[in-house]
Amino acid sequence: MGIIVLATIIFSRLFGGGIQVLQAEMPGTGITRLKPQMAQTARLLWSLYFLMTAVEITLLTLLGDVPLYDSICNSFSTVSTGGFSPQRDSIGSYDSPLAVGIVTFFMLISGINFVILYYVFNHWIDFSKSFSKRVRTSFQVLRENDELRFYFSLVFISFTLIFVNLILESKESSNWDTNFSHSAFQTVSLLTGTGFTTTNYMDWPKMSIFVLLLSMFTGGCAGSTTGGIKMVRIMLLFKALKRELLLVIHPRAVIKLRIGNKVLDEGLFRNVGVFFFIFIILFLLGSLITLYLEPDLGLIDGISTSLSCLSNIGPGIGVIGPTETYNNFSDSTLIFLSALMMLGRLEIITVLLLFYPDTYRD
């Protein structure tokens, strides 16, 4: 968020091009300006970002029994979905169910579009309305957002698959609460690209590991701090697939694609399709080059490494699992993976915009 919002402010002041950068970062039905100027919008989003960070620091320190320094580091890393922790075993080092729950919650909301979070926050602090009305209005804002419902649905489905798989494979019935906590935490952590860990999920059944691998592609909502493909693009691809199937059955039908009540422009699907194609090509190319540079890696190791870097997750599957590091890779491999991380962090198309002359023209 920092790089994108900072670029938005700089471009809007110097070149008047801030909106183009934000459109590349927030693909959807269009950019919602919270204020007339993009720089004002950026400042509001930053304020919300710091407020979330401060609240998490307070909760981890007072309720989670986490040292203040660690609370600050982990909170910075949670809201930015960065995933670095001052402890070697990440969030699992604190052995605190409350700390795990707090971090899980903030990872989850950090995967939501910050514009939506801002609207919800504005409704909550509108003390001219009754408490019940504020709750209803906030819930309505969340309910009416198709991407948000899709995001929560995908998180719930992934969590359920992993949790049920762990329960069925577990030989001890007393592990329900532990499996629930680890399943929820690791699902949200890898799906949003945060990368925190509470357990060595490489010891889980293969089905659960595969679900985590798939979730690494997705990322959170557009306009969040997460990496990956983003929920809105995946949702639009499913809508386009459904329409094509209907057109096979009813060739003369005129079917408009919508998000909520808004009819979507056909050019948006071209943009989504192009991004998805570029992402998959970079992922496959990254896997190929990683396997070439590191001939001793297994196939899944190379695939996981490429995906983890492109989606800005950190940990992955195999040699970069939750108890491993990138320390054993060669210098050339690390340089290449760094380039993948930069591309993924800047939404790929945004990087192309930075080097495209028309970006700076009126």
Residue frames as qw, qx, qy, qz and C-alpha x, y, z in Angstrom:
[[0.000, 0.885, 0.466, 0.000, 0.00, 0.00, 0.00],
 [0.355, -0.737, 0.065, 0.572, 2.84, 2.36, 0.84],
 [0.343, -0.153, 0.559, 0.739, 4.43, 2.26, -2.61],
 [0.146, 0.537, 0.713, 0.427, 1.13, 2.48, -4.47],
 [0.145, -0.899, -0.396, 0.121, -0.32, 5.30, -2.37],
 [0.371, -0.635, 0.185, 0.652, 2.98, 7.20, -2.38],
 [0.306, 0.069, 0.636, 0.705, 3.14, 6.86, -6.16],
 [0.049, 0.736, 0.647, 0.193, -0.45, 8.06, -6.31],
 [0.225, -0.879, -0.171, 0.383, 0.38, 11.23, -4.37],
 [0.365, -0.450, 0.406, 0.707, 3.57, 11.95, -6.33],
 [0.265, 0.252, 0.719, 0.591, 1.99, 11.29, -9.73],
 [0.017, 0.812, 0.581, 0.056, -1.14, 13.27, -8.95],
 [0.225, -0.865, -0.036, 0.447, 0.97, 16.27, -7.97],
 [0.298, -0.490, 0.512, 0.639, 3.69, 16.09, -10.60],
 [0.033, -0.066, 0.781, 0.620, 2.01, 14.51, -13.59],
 [0.606, 0.097, 0.072, -0.786, -1.70, 14.24, -12.83],
 [0.616, 0.194, -0.700, -0.304, -1.43, 10.48, -13.36],
 [0.239, -0.262, 0.797, -0.489, -2.18, 9.11, -9.91],
 [0.767, 0.133, 0.264, -0.569, -5.53, 7.68, -10.95],
 [0.749, 0.414, -0.474, -0.209, -3.93, 5.47, -13.62],
 [0.218, 0.364, -0.847, 0.321, -1.64, 3.86, -11.06],
 [0.430, -0.062, 0.647, -0.627, -4.48, 3.28, -8.62],
 [0.810, 0.268, -0.063, -0.518, -6.63, 1.76, -11.39],
 [0.612, 0.386, -0.690, -0.009, -3.90, -0.77, -12.09],
 [0.050, 0.222, -0.832, 0.506, -3.70, -1.62, -8.38],
 [0.388, 0.205, 0.650, -0.621, -7.48, -1.72, -7.80],
 [0.202, -0.007, -0.732, -0.651, -9.06, -3.51, -10.78],
 [0.159, 0.390, 0.825, -0.377, -12.82, -3.57, -10.42],
 [0.236, 0.755, 0.598, 0.131, -15.76, -1.43, -11.36],
 [0.212, 0.797, 0.034, 0.564, -13.74, 1.77, -11.18],
 [0.429, 0.028, -0.493, 0.756, -11.87, 3.85, -8.60],
 [0.313, -0.832, -0.448, -0.096, -13.90, 5.43, -5.82],
 [0.285, 0.435, -0.261, 0.813, -12.53, 8.81, -4.83],
 [0.402, -0.575, -0.613, 0.365, -13.12, 9.41, -1.14],
 [0.110, -0.755, -0.092, 0.639, -12.12, 13.03, -1.72],
 [0.548, 0.814, 0.035, -0.190, -11.93, 15.19, -4.88],
 [0.271, 0.774, -0.572, -0.012, -8.12, 14.95, -5.01],
 [0.893, 0.071, -0.440, 0.059, -6.27, 11.65, -5.13],
 [0.331, 0.366, -0.587, 0.642, -3.73, 12.94, -2.60],
 [0.475, -0.335, 0.325, -0.746, -6.53, 13.53, -0.09],
 [0.930, -0.046, -0.191, -0.310, -7.83, 10.03, -0.69],
 [0.711, 0.272, -0.554, 0.337, -4.35, 8.62, -0.12],
 [0.001, 0.398, -0.542, 0.740, -4.02, 10.49, 3.19],
 [0.730, -0.250, 0.139, -0.621, -7.36, 9.12, 4.42],
 [0.940, 0.077, -0.325, -0.063, -6.32, 5.57, 3.56],
 [0.478, 0.367, -0.584, 0.543, -3.00, 6.05, 5.32],
 [0.335, -0.410, 0.399, -0.749, -4.78, 7.34, 8.43],
 [0.905, -0.137, -0.017, -0.402, -6.95, 4.21, 8.50],
 [0.808, 0.284, -0.473, 0.205, -3.86, 2.07, 7.95],
 [0.219, 0.391, -0.592, 0.670, -2.07, 3.56, 10.97],
 [0.595, -0.330, 0.245, -0.690, -5.19, 3.36, 13.13],
 [0.956, -0.009, -0.227, -0.188, -5.49, -0.38, 12.44],
 [0.637, 0.335, -0.541, 0.436, -1.81, -0.82, 13.28],
 [0.101, -0.429, 0.483, -0.757, -2.16, 1.07, 16.57],
 [0.792, -0.245, 0.088, -0.552, -5.23, -0.94, 17.61],
 [0.931, 0.094, -0.352, 0.030, -3.47, -4.24, 16.92],
 [0.377, 0.416, -0.569, 0.601, -0.38, -3.15, 18.89],
 [0.399, -0.389, 0.374, -0.742, -2.61, -2.32, 21.85],
 [0.907, -0.117, -0.042, -0.401, -4.55, -5.59, 21.71],
 [0.828, 0.232, -0.465, 0.210, -1.46, -7.78, 21.34],
 [0.217, 0.420, -0.562, 0.679, 0.26, -6.05, 24.25],
 [0.433, -0.290, 0.394, -0.757, -2.67, -5.92, 26.66],
 [0.874, -0.014, 0.164, -0.458, -4.59, -9.09, 25.76],
 [0.888, 0.353, -0.294, -0.023, -2.18, -11.29, 23.83],
 [0.728, -0.616, 0.243, 0.175, 0.62, -11.12, 26.42],
 [0.768, 0.418, 0.085, 0.477, 3.11, -10.19, 23.68],
 [0.469, -0.443, -0.055, 0.762, 6.07, -7.88, 24.55],
 [0.221, 0.840, 0.147, -0.472, 5.60, -4.31, 23.33],
 [0.026, -0.578, 0.595, 0.558, 8.50, -4.44, 20.85],
 [0.206, 0.073, 0.938, 0.268, 7.21, -7.69, 19.36],
 [0.290, 0.671, 0.622, -0.281, 3.67, -6.27, 19.23],
 [0.170, 0.786, -0.145, -0.577, 4.91, -3.30, 17.22],
 [0.054, -0.382, 0.793, 0.471, 6.91, -5.46, 14.79],
 [0.222, 0.248, 0.939, 0.085, 4.13, -8.01, 14.32],
 [0.283, 0.734, 0.463, -0.408, 1.44, -5.34, 13.89],
 [0.137, 0.681, -0.379, -0.612, 3.48, -3.51, 11.24],
 [0.027, -0.236, 0.902, 0.360, 3.90, -6.84, 9.51],
 [0.288, 0.390, 0.859, -0.166, 0.25, -7.86, 9.83],
 [0.332, 0.760, 0.283, -0.482, -1.51, -4.80, 8.40],
 [0.220, 0.675, -0.500, -0.497, 1.01, -4.65, 5.54],
 [0.973, 0.134, 0.122, -0.144, 0.55, -8.44, 5.08],
 [0.267, 0.764, -0.586, 0.034, 4.34, -8.65, 5.19],
 [0.955, -0.104, -0.259, -0.095, 4.71, -11.61, 7.54],
 [0.513, 0.378, -0.566, 0.523, 8.09, -10.96, 9.18],
 [0.678, -0.702, -0.157, -0.154, 8.24, -11.61, 12.92],
 [0.016, -0.787, 0.555, -0.269, 11.06, -10.92, 15.40],
 [0.674, -0.326, 0.631, -0.200, 10.73, -14.52, 16.61],
 [0.004, -0.322, 0.870, 0.374, 12.13, -17.50, 14.73],
 [0.101, 0.281, 0.954, 0.033, 8.91, -19.52, 15.07],
 [0.140, -0.388, -0.415, -0.811, 6.77, -16.55, 14.04],
 [0.515, -0.443, 0.039, -0.732, 3.45, -16.09, 15.90],
 [0.878, -0.201, -0.429, -0.068, 3.70, -19.67, 17.21],
 [0.462, 0.268, -0.550, 0.642, 6.57, -18.54, 19.46],
 [0.239, -0.378, 0.298, -0.844, 4.23, -16.75, 21.87],
 [0.256, -0.198, -0.939, 0.115, 2.09, -19.79, 22.65],
 [0.181, 0.280, 0.422, -0.843, -0.90, -17.47, 23.10],
 [0.243, 0.490, 0.815, 0.188, -4.32, -18.39, 21.67],
 [0.083, 0.872, 0.317, -0.363, -5.44, -14.77, 22.07],
 [0.124, -0.632, 0.421, 0.638, -2.44, -13.48, 20.12],
 [0.244, 0.068, 0.858, 0.447, -3.16, -16.01, 17.36],
 [0.180, 0.694, 0.696, -0.038, -6.81, -14.91, 17.25],
 [0.004, -0.853, -0.059, 0.518, -5.94, -11.20, 17.14],
 [0.149, -0.453, 0.610, 0.633, -3.39, -11.64, 14.34],
 [0.262, 0.301, 0.873, 0.281, -5.81, -13.86, 12.39],
 [0.158, 0.815, 0.507, -0.231, -8.51, -11.18, 12.60],
 [0.007, -0.828, 0.159, 0.538, -6.22, -8.37, 11.49],
 [0.246, -0.198, 0.775, 0.547, -4.77, -10.45, 8.64],
 [0.264, 0.511, 0.810, 0.113, -8.34, -11.11, 7.50],
 [0.138, 0.902, 0.322, -0.253, -9.43, -7.47, 7.50],
 [0.184, -0.658, 0.406, 0.607, -6.12, -6.36, 5.97],
 [0.303, 0.072, 0.822, 0.476, -7.16, -8.43, 2.95],
 [0.232, 0.761, 0.598, -0.099, -10.25, -6.22, 2.48],
 [0.326, 0.618, 0.230, 0.677, -10.38, -3.21, 0.16],
 [0.318, -0.228, -0.402, 0.828, -9.29, -0.24, 2.30],
 [0.221, -0.200, -0.222, -0.928, -11.94, 1.97, 0.69],
 [0.622, -0.417, -0.585, -0.313, -14.62, -0.41, 2.03],
 [0.575, -0.319, -0.545, 0.519, -12.97, -0.39, 5.46],
 [0.121, 0.032, -0.115, 0.985, -12.95, 3.40, 5.40],
 [0.431, -0.340, -0.375, -0.747, -16.70, 3.55, 4.68],
 [0.685, -0.412, -0.601, 0.013, -17.42, 1.09, 7.48],
 [0.467, -0.187, -0.406, 0.763, -15.23, 3.05, 9.88],
 [0.076, -0.193, -0.081, -0.975, -17.00, 6.29, 8.93],
 [0.582, -0.431, -0.476, -0.499, -20.37, 4.73, 9.75],
 [0.676, -0.336, -0.575, 0.316, -19.10, 3.46, 13.10],
 [0.348, -0.193, -0.296, 0.868, -17.90, 6.89, 14.25],
 [0.190, -0.397, -0.325, -0.837, -21.09, 8.66, 13.13],
 [0.130, -0.201, -0.788, 0.567, -22.43, 9.19, 16.66],
 [0.379, 0.069, 0.006, -0.923, -25.43, 11.15, 15.37],
 [0.720, -0.035, -0.523, -0.455, -27.01, 7.75, 14.63],
 [0.796, -0.430, 0.288, -0.314, -28.03, 5.10, 17.11],
 [0.321, -0.471, 0.815, 0.106, -25.74, 2.13, 17.73],
 [0.660, 0.250, 0.706, -0.058, -28.15, -0.32, 16.06],
 [0.557, 0.806, 0.111, -0.164, -28.41, 1.88, 12.97],
 [0.037, 0.795, -0.579, -0.176, -24.64, 2.16, 12.71],
 [0.490, -0.198, 0.848, 0.049, -24.34, -1.63, 12.89],
 [0.661, 0.516, 0.533, -0.107, -27.03, -2.10, 10.21],
 [0.392, 0.888, -0.136, -0.197, -25.46, 0.48, 7.90],
 [0.142, -0.655, 0.726, 0.154, -21.98, -1.00, 8.28],
 [0.580, 0.028, 0.814, 0.000, -23.30, -4.51, 7.66],
 [0.622, 0.693, 0.316, -0.183, -25.14, -3.28, 4.57],
 [0.202, 0.847, -0.435, -0.231, -21.92, -1.79, 3.14],
 [0.272, -0.406, 0.867, 0.091, -20.17, -5.13, 3.62],
 [0.614, 0.270, 0.725, -0.154, -23.10, -7.23, 2.37],
 [0.565, 0.765, 0.153, -0.270, -23.53, -5.27, -0.86],
 [0.095, 0.751, -0.594, -0.272, -19.92, -5.76, -1.95],
 [0.952, 0.220, -0.122, -0.176, -19.71, -8.81, -4.23],
 [0.547, 0.531, -0.574, 0.299, -15.93, -9.09, -4.03],
 [0.240, -0.470, 0.629, -0.571, -16.02, -9.08, -0.23],
 [0.866, -0.064, 0.264, -0.420, -18.60, -11.87, -0.14],
 [0.868, 0.400, -0.295, 0.022, -16.49, -13.84, -2.58],
 [0.224, 0.599, -0.626, 0.446, -13.40, -13.24, -0.42],
 [0.503, -0.340, 0.582, -0.542, -15.07, -14.48, 2.77],
 [0.938, 0.135, 0.057, -0.315, -16.58, -17.44, 0.92],
 [0.732, 0.484, -0.455, 0.153, -13.20, -18.53, -0.43],
 [0.027, -0.518, 0.678, -0.520, -11.58, -18.16, 3.00],
 [0.710, -0.185, 0.429, -0.527, -14.38, -20.20, 4.59],
 [0.938, 0.270, -0.127, -0.178, -14.24, -22.95, 1.95],
 [0.533, 0.537, -0.582, 0.298, -10.45, -23.26, 2.20],
 [0.241, -0.443, 0.642, -0.578, -10.56, -23.28, 5.99],
 [0.842, -0.063, 0.249, -0.474, -13.34, -25.88, 6.07],
 [0.873, 0.361, -0.326, -0.035, -11.52, -28.23, 3.70],
 [0.353, 0.500, -0.658, 0.440, -8.33, -28.05, 5.75],
 [0.418, -0.362, 0.539, -0.636, -10.05, -28.29, 9.14],
 [0.917, 0.028, 0.098, -0.385, -12.19, -31.30, 8.15],
 [0.781, 0.423, -0.446, 0.111, -9.17, -32.99, 6.58],
 [0.118, 0.493, -0.677, 0.533, -7.12, -32.49, 9.76],
 [0.640, -0.241, 0.426, -0.592, -9.94, -33.80, 11.96],
 [0.949, 0.174, -0.072, -0.252, -10.43, -36.90, 9.81],
 [0.705, 0.442, -0.486, 0.267, -6.70, -37.60, 9.71],
 [0.126, -0.577, 0.569, -0.572, -6.13, -36.86, 13.40],
 [0.587, -0.115, -0.800, 0.057, -6.02, -39.81, 15.80],
 [0.227, -0.243, -0.627, 0.704, -6.71, -37.67, 18.86],
 [0.066, -0.744, -0.605, -0.276, -10.20, -36.22, 19.38],
 [0.378, -0.755, -0.250, 0.475, -8.79, -33.61, 21.78],
 [0.414, -0.142, 0.305, 0.846, -7.13, -31.75, 18.88],
 [0.218, 0.749, 0.589, 0.210, -10.30, -30.02, 17.68],
 [0.115, -0.962, -0.111, 0.222, -9.52, -26.60, 19.13],
 [0.432, -0.542, 0.453, 0.561, -5.85, -26.76, 18.10],
 [0.425, 0.235, 0.707, 0.514, -6.71, -27.86, 14.56],
 [0.141, 0.871, 0.468, 0.051, -9.35, -25.14, 14.32],
 [0.229, -0.891, 0.091, 0.381, -6.88, -22.44, 15.38],
 [0.421, -0.363, 0.597, 0.578, -4.05, -23.61, 13.11],
 [0.405, 0.446, 0.713, 0.358, -6.39, -24.16, 10.14],
 [0.092, 0.939, 0.329, -0.049, -7.92, -20.70, 10.41],
 [0.292, -0.816, 0.241, 0.437, -4.58, -18.98, 10.95],
 [0.435, -0.241, 0.663, 0.560, -2.65, -20.70, 8.15],
 [0.382, 0.602, 0.653, 0.254, -5.53, -20.37, 5.68],
 [0.049, 0.978, 0.179, -0.094, -5.81, -16.62, 6.22],
 [0.413, -0.700, 0.362, 0.456, -2.02, -16.19, 6.40],
 [0.436, -0.088, 0.696, 0.564, -1.23, -17.84, 3.06],
 [0.315, 0.686, 0.624, 0.201, -4.38, -16.72, 1.24],
 [0.008, 0.988, 0.108, -0.107, -3.70, -13.06, 2.04],
 [0.675, 0.551, -0.204, 0.446, 0.03, -13.53, 1.43],
 [0.386, -0.868, 0.226, -0.216, 0.97, -12.46, 4.97],
 [0.677, 0.411, -0.575, 0.203, 3.16, -15.50, 5.60],
 [0.369, -0.521, 0.587, -0.499, 2.99, -15.79, 9.40],
 [0.664, -0.001, -0.739, -0.117, 3.03, -19.32, 10.80],
 [0.590, -0.531, 0.351, -0.496, 1.92, -21.01, 14.02],
 [0.833, -0.170, 0.523, -0.054, 2.82, -24.59, 13.14],
 [0.104, -0.375, 0.773, 0.501, 4.75, -26.67, 10.63],
 [0.736, 0.344, 0.193, -0.551, 1.94, -27.27, 8.13],
 [0.449, 0.470, -0.713, -0.262, 4.26, -29.49, 6.09],
 [0.090, -0.091, 0.957, -0.262, 3.33, -32.21, 8.62],
 [0.601, 0.262, 0.319, -0.684, -0.32, -31.89, 7.59],
 [0.698, 0.287, 0.652, 0.068, -2.07, -34.30, 5.18],
 [0.355, 0.007, 0.524, 0.774, -1.29, -33.76, 1.49],
 [0.068, 0.708, 0.618, 0.335, -4.80, -32.53, 0.72],
 [0.276, -0.891, -0.225, 0.281, -4.47, -29.71, 3.27],
 [0.432, -0.441, 0.330, 0.714, -1.06, -28.74, 1.86],
 [0.287, 0.310, 0.648, 0.633, -2.53, -28.67, -1.65],
 [0.064, -0.864, -0.492, -0.085, -5.39, -26.39, -0.53],
 [0.363, -0.783, 0.031, 0.504, -2.80, -24.03, 0.97],
 [0.429, -0.121, 0.527, 0.724, -0.85, -24.12, -2.30],
 [0.159, 0.602, 0.634, 0.460, -3.97, -23.16, -4.28],
 [0.210, -0.904, -0.342, 0.151, -4.81, -20.38, -1.83],
 [0.479, -0.469, 0.180, 0.720, -1.38, -18.85, -2.48],
 [0.306, 0.332, 0.548, 0.704, -2.57, -17.83, -5.95],
 [0.040, -0.771, -0.612, -0.173, -5.54, -15.78, -4.80],
 [0.196, 0.161, -0.181, 0.950, -4.50, -12.90, -2.56],
 [0.065, 0.490, 0.628, -0.601, -7.07, -10.62, -0.94],
 [0.330, 0.821, 0.457, -0.088, -9.37, -7.96, -2.32],
 [0.449, 0.537, 0.136, 0.702, -8.35, -5.23, -4.75],
 [0.141, -0.790, 0.048, -0.594, -7.27, -2.13, -2.87],
 [0.802, -0.596, 0.044, 0.011, -5.79, -4.14, -0.01],
 [0.133, -0.806, 0.570, 0.091, -2.14, -4.65, 0.93],
 [0.826, -0.090, 0.556, 0.026, -2.13, -8.25, -0.31],
 [0.023, 0.438, -0.697, -0.568, -0.40, -9.76, -3.33],
 [0.423, 0.213, 0.881, 0.006, -1.59, -12.53, -5.63],
 [0.130, 0.365, 0.681, 0.622, -4.14, -12.37, -8.42],
 [0.219, 0.033, 0.283, -0.933, -6.77, -10.61, -6.22],
 [0.333, 0.317, 0.832, -0.311, -10.32, -11.72, -5.53],
 [0.455, 0.627, 0.146, -0.615, -12.07, -9.39, -7.94],
 [0.301, 0.498, -0.665, -0.468, -10.14, -10.77, -10.91],
 [0.043, -0.015, 0.999, -0.012, -10.91, -14.37, -9.96],
 [0.353, 0.467, 0.634, -0.505, -14.58, -13.49, -9.42],
 [0.434, 0.632, -0.144, -0.626, -14.80, -11.76, -12.82],
 [0.170, 0.337, -0.866, -0.327, -13.18, -14.73, -14.53],
 [0.180, 0.216, 0.938, -0.201, -15.84, -17.00, -13.01],
 [0.404, 0.605, 0.331, -0.601, -18.58, -14.61, -14.18],
 [0.346, 0.571, -0.493, -0.559, -17.13, -14.61, -17.70],
 [0.014, 0.131, -0.984, -0.119, -16.94, -18.42, -17.68],
 [0.311, 0.398, 0.767, -0.395, -20.58, -18.68, -16.60],
 [0.425, 0.645, 0.020, -0.635, -21.62, -16.31, -19.39],
 [0.237, 0.443, -0.742, -0.444, -19.73, -18.26, -22.04],
 [0.116, 0.089, 0.987, -0.065, -21.42, -21.49, -20.94],
 [0.369, 0.564, 0.533, -0.512, -24.84, -19.81, -21.15],
 [0.351, 0.642, -0.284, -0.620, -24.02, -18.44, -24.62],
 [0.024, 0.199, -0.937, -0.284, -23.23, -21.95, -25.82],
 [0.181, 0.388, 0.884, -0.189, -26.75, -22.97, -24.79],
 [0.245, 0.849, 0.431, -0.179, -28.41, -19.70, -25.91],
 [0.582, 0.090, 0.264, 0.764, -26.22, -18.25, -28.71],
 [0.093, 0.624, 0.335, 0.699, -28.50, -15.26, -29.35],
 [0.468, -0.772, -0.395, 0.171, -28.85, -14.21, -25.74],
 [0.220, 0.707, -0.194, 0.643, -27.57, -10.80, -24.66],
 [0.742, -0.535, -0.348, 0.206, -26.02, -11.28, -21.23],
 [0.092, 0.831, -0.252, 0.488, -24.54, -8.32, -19.40],
 [0.684, -0.106, -0.556, 0.461, -21.97, -9.00, -16.73],
 [0.292, -0.819, -0.042, -0.492, -22.55, -7.20, -13.45],
 [0.409, -0.029, -0.670, 0.618, -21.06, -6.61, -10.05],
 [0.103, 0.395, 0.540, -0.736, -23.99, -5.79, -7.83],
 [0.436, 0.732, 0.464, -0.245, -26.30, -3.57, -9.86],
 [0.078, 0.794, -0.327, -0.507, -23.56, -2.13, -12.03],
 [0.884, 0.448, 0.128, 0.046, -23.09, -3.35, -15.60],
 [0.576, -0.534, 0.379, 0.489, -19.42, -3.94, -16.29],
 [0.394, 0.768, -0.326, -0.385, -17.54, -2.64, -19.27],
 [0.975, 0.216, 0.007, 0.042, -16.33, -5.36, -21.63],
 [0.437, 0.718, -0.416, 0.348, -12.88, -3.79, -21.64],
 [0.483, -0.629, 0.492, -0.359, -12.55, -4.65, -17.97],
 [0.951, -0.062, 0.295, -0.071, -12.64, -8.35, -18.80],
 [0.734, 0.592, -0.189, 0.274, -9.92, -7.85, -21.37],
 [0.017, -0.764, 0.480, -0.432, -7.79, -6.22, -18.67],
 [0.739, -0.400, 0.456, -0.292, -8.50, -9.05, -16.21],
 [0.965, 0.236, 0.106, 0.028, -7.79, -11.70, -18.83],
 [0.526, 0.706, -0.327, 0.343, -4.50, -10.05, -19.78],
 [0.270, -0.690, 0.535, -0.406, -3.40, -9.76, -16.16],
 [0.886, -0.199, 0.369, -0.198, -4.30, -13.38, -15.42],
 [0.882, 0.443, -0.052, 0.154, -2.40, -14.51, -18.52],
 [0.279, 0.755, -0.432, 0.407, 0.67, -12.44, -17.56],
 [0.543, -0.574, 0.488, -0.372, 0.56, -13.74, -13.98],
 [0.961, -0.015, 0.267, -0.068, 0.39, -17.39, -15.05],
 [0.738, 0.594, -0.175, 0.266, 3.15, -16.89, -17.65],
 [0.028, 0.756, -0.491, 0.432, 5.42, -15.23, -15.07],
 [0.748, -0.406, 0.431, -0.299, 4.63, -17.96, -12.54],
 [0.969, 0.190, 0.147, 0.065, 5.50, -20.73, -15.02],
 [0.550, 0.701, -0.265, 0.369, 8.55, -18.88, -16.31],
 [0.273, -0.732, 0.474, -0.406, 9.65, -18.25, -12.73],
 [0.896, -0.231, 0.352, -0.138, 9.28, -21.95, -11.92],
 [0.877, 0.439, -0.015, 0.195, 11.27, -22.90, -15.03],
 [0.319, 0.758, -0.366, 0.436, 14.14, -20.51, -14.31],
 [0.527, -0.626, 0.449, -0.359, 14.22, -21.42, -10.60],
 [0.961, -0.054, 0.270, -0.022, 14.46, -25.12, -11.45],
 [0.737, 0.583, -0.134, 0.316, 17.21, -24.33, -13.98],
 [0.061, 0.774, -0.418, 0.471, 19.22, -22.23, -11.50],
 [0.454, -0.421, 0.676, -0.399, 18.69, -24.78, -8.70],
 [0.597, 0.200, -0.694, -0.349, 18.92, -28.22, -10.40],
 [0.198, 0.030, -0.919, 0.339, 18.72, -30.04, -7.05],
 [0.424, 0.058, 0.354, -0.831, 15.25, -28.70, -6.32],
 [0.290, 0.308, 0.906, 0.011, 12.21, -30.93, -6.67],
 [0.045, 0.442, 0.586, 0.677, 9.42, -29.99, -9.08],
 [0.332, -0.796, -0.499, -0.082, 6.99, -28.89, -6.33],
 [0.508, -0.545, -0.115, 0.658, 9.79, -26.97, -4.61],
 [0.274, 0.015, 0.352, 0.895, 10.47, -24.92, -7.74],
 [0.140, -0.591, -0.598, -0.523, 6.77, -24.27, -8.37],
 [0.456, -0.755, -0.438, 0.173, 6.16, -23.25, -4.76],
 [0.474, -0.383, 0.000, 0.793, 9.19, -20.95, -4.66],
 [0.134, 0.228, 0.439, 0.859, 8.14, -19.11, -7.81],
 [0.291, -0.669, -0.575, -0.370, 4.54, -18.73, -6.61],
 [0.524, -0.652, -0.372, 0.403, 5.53, -17.63, -3.11],
 [0.366, -0.269, 0.094, 0.886, 7.77, -14.86, -4.45],
 [0.005, 0.317, 0.513, 0.798, 5.40, -13.66, -7.17],
 [0.413, -0.680, -0.522, -0.308, 2.50, -13.55, -4.67],
 [0.039, 0.587, -0.393, 0.707, 4.74, -11.99, -1.98],
 [0.816, -0.460, -0.257, -0.238, 4.03, -14.62, 0.64],
 [0.209, -0.709, 0.630, -0.241, 7.42, -15.72, 2.00],
 [0.441, -0.193, 0.871, -0.102, 6.95, -19.29, 3.19],
 [0.644, 0.267, -0.414, -0.585, 5.65, -21.91, 0.82],
 [0.976, -0.067, 0.095, -0.186, 5.80, -25.66, 0.29],
 [0.914, 0.236, -0.139, 0.298, 8.82, -27.96, 0.53],
 [0.661, 0.070, -0.206, 0.718, 12.26, -26.32, 0.77],
 [0.009, 0.328, -0.117, 0.937, 10.71, -22.96, 1.67],
 [0.506, -0.540, -0.661, -0.124, 8.25, -24.42, 4.19],
 [0.367, -0.875, -0.096, -0.302, 7.45, -22.71, 7.51],
 [0.741, -0.610, 0.162, 0.227, 10.60, -24.02, 9.22],
 [0.735, 0.136, 0.283, 0.600, 12.93, -23.27, 6.29],
 [0.011, -0.815, 0.044, 0.578, 14.53, -20.14, 4.74],
 [0.695, 0.719, -0.001, 0.010, 15.89, -19.03, 1.37],
 [0.339, -0.809, 0.448, 0.175, 19.43, -19.16, 2.72],
 [0.685, -0.159, 0.657, 0.270, 20.44, -22.19, 0.66],
 [0.629, 0.720, 0.284, 0.068, 19.66, -20.62, -2.72],
 [0.631, 0.061, 0.164, 0.756, 22.50, -19.31, -4.88],
 [0.088, -0.473, -0.072, 0.874, 23.07, -15.57, -5.38],
 [0.118, 0.016, -0.587, -0.800, 21.77, -15.65, -8.95],
 [0.254, -0.466, -0.833, -0.157, 18.58, -17.40, -7.80],
 [0.217, -0.601, -0.496, 0.588, 18.06, -14.84, -5.02],
 [0.007, -0.306, 0.201, 0.931, 18.43, -11.96, -7.49],
 [0.216, -0.179, -0.740, -0.611, 15.89, -13.55, -9.81],
 [0.298, -0.547, -0.775, 0.110, 13.44, -14.23, -6.97],
 [0.155, -0.480, -0.257, 0.824, 13.87, -10.63, -5.83],
 [0.129, 0.085, -0.437, -0.886, 12.78, -9.47, -9.28],
 [0.304, -0.378, -0.824, -0.291, 9.72, -11.73, -9.05],
 [0.267, -0.559, -0.610, 0.494, 8.84, -10.23, -5.68],
 [0.038, -0.340, 0.034, 0.939, 9.12, -6.69, -7.07],
 [0.225, -0.108, -0.650, -0.718, 6.86, -7.54, -10.00],
 [0.352, -0.465, -0.811, -0.047, 4.29, -9.16, -7.75],
 [0.244, -0.495, -0.466, 0.692, 4.36, -6.38, -5.17],
 [0.081, 0.380, -0.116, -0.914, 3.78, -3.69, -7.80],
 [0.631, 0.456, 0.463, -0.424, 0.93, -5.58, -9.48],
 [0.615, 0.128, 0.621, 0.469, 2.96, -6.29, -12.67],
 [0.320, 0.737, 0.440, 0.401, 0.95, -3.90, -14.87],
 [0.247, -0.959, -0.046, 0.134, 1.84, -1.02, -12.54],
 [0.583, -0.442, 0.409, 0.546, 5.52, -1.72, -13.26],
 [0.470, 0.371, 0.568, 0.565, 4.81, -1.52, -16.97],
 [0.033, 0.931, 0.340, 0.127, 2.95, 1.77, -16.43],
 [0.437, -0.795, 0.116, 0.404, 6.00, 3.28, -14.76],
 [0.422, -0.302, 0.558, 0.648, 8.02, 2.75, -17.94],
 [0.344, 0.571, 0.665, 0.338, 5.25, 3.67, -20.38],
 [0.209, 0.067, 0.047, 0.975, 5.53, 7.28, -21.66],
 [0.278, -0.504, -0.471, -0.669, 1.77, 7.85, -21.93],
 [0.523, -0.528, -0.604, 0.288, 1.46, 7.42, -18.15],
 [0.346, -0.419, -0.188, 0.818, 2.96, 10.91, -17.69],
 [0.008, 0.184, 0.410, 0.893, 0.88, 12.62, -20.37],
 [0.391, 0.130, 0.340, -0.845, -2.40, 14.40, -19.80]]
